[in-house]
Amino acid sequence: MSDHRFKVGQTVNYTPGFIGGVTADAVFKIMHLLPADDEEFQYRIRSASEPYERVAKESQLNRAA
């Protein structure tokens, strides 16, 4: 397995597996790098519009423009 694709502080677009309170491609900031769950790295992410952090898999994230 290689390194994490994103870094702490980086802005990313988050696309959840299901749409539940998050608009598709919402903008989030990487807060913490987490270890892999099975074969995929995970991240703690946070949106400026939410008071809490979420956990997202690397495949749910893309670099924000």
N, C-alpha and C positions, 0 to 999 in steps of 0.2 A: 504494500500500500504506500502511496506517495504522501506528500504533505497536504495540509489544508489548502484549498483553492483561494479562500478569502482570508483577510487579516482583520484583527481587532481594529475598530474605528472606521472600517470601510462601509460605504453605503451600498445597499443591495436592494433589488426587487425581490419580493417574496410572493410566491404563488403557492397557496396551501393546497393540500390534496383534496380538500372539500372547501367550499365557500361557506364560511360561518362567521360572519361579522367582519371579514376582511375582504376588501375589494381585490380583484385579481391584479397582480403586479403592484401591490402596495410597497412603499419605500420604507426600509428598515435599516438600522445600523447594527453592525456586528459588535456584540458586547464581550463575548467569551468564546473561545474555541473549546469544543468538547471532543472526547474520544469517539471513535467509530462505533456505530451500532450495527452489528453484523458486518457489512462491507462498506458502509458509507459514513463519512464524517458528519458531525452535527455541530450546530452553532446555537448560542443564545443570542437572540436578536431583539431589538426594541424599536418601536415606532414612537415618534414624538407625540402622537395623538392617543397613546395608550399608557396607562400607569404601571404596566407590568411587562416582563420579558416573556418571550416565547422560545421554544426549542424548534429548530428547523433542520431538516436534512439538506445536505449540499445540493441535491438534485432539485430542491424547491427554490433555490436562489440563483439569481443572475446579477451580473454587474449592473449597477444603476447608471444611466446615461447622464 
